[in-house]
Amino acid sequence: MNIFDNREIATAVWFVVIFCFILFKKEIRKPTLGLLKSLFQLKILSFIILMMFYTFGIVFFLYKVHFWDSSLVDIGSDLEM
């Protein structure tokens, strides 16, 4: 049984490649650190948290009206060959 499918493996490989590129290029590392610092500013972080609560609220509402089920999350298990 494969734990990861091809899409997840490709995403991990690209993440490692981009991370190494950012890690070893000094002219890219500084702006990336600035980007991460700005991402965790209160205004942006509060917006991200509000989006997460909104998504949770929609899913919870759809679950309560029996329109959404947790089986809808696992879409890969039915596609195995």
Residue, then its C-alpha position, 0 to 999 in steps of 0.5 A: m500500500n502506497i502512503f503517498d501518491n505521485r502528486e504528494i511526492a512531486t509536491a514534496v520534491w518541489f518543496v525541497v528544491i525551492f527550500c534549498f534554493i532559498l537556503f543557499k541564495k543570499e539575495i533570495r533569503k533576505p526577502t523571503l525572511g521579510l515575507l515570512k515576517s509580514l505574513f505573521q503580522l496581526k492584520i494578515l494573521s487575523f484575516i487567515i484565522l477568520m478565513m479558517f473559521y469561515t471555512f469551518g463554519i460552512v463545513f459544519f453547517l453542511y454537515k448539520v444539514h446532511f449535505w457533507d460527510s467526512s467520507l468526502v475528504d478521502i477522495g484517493s482511496d476509490l481511485e486505486m488500481 
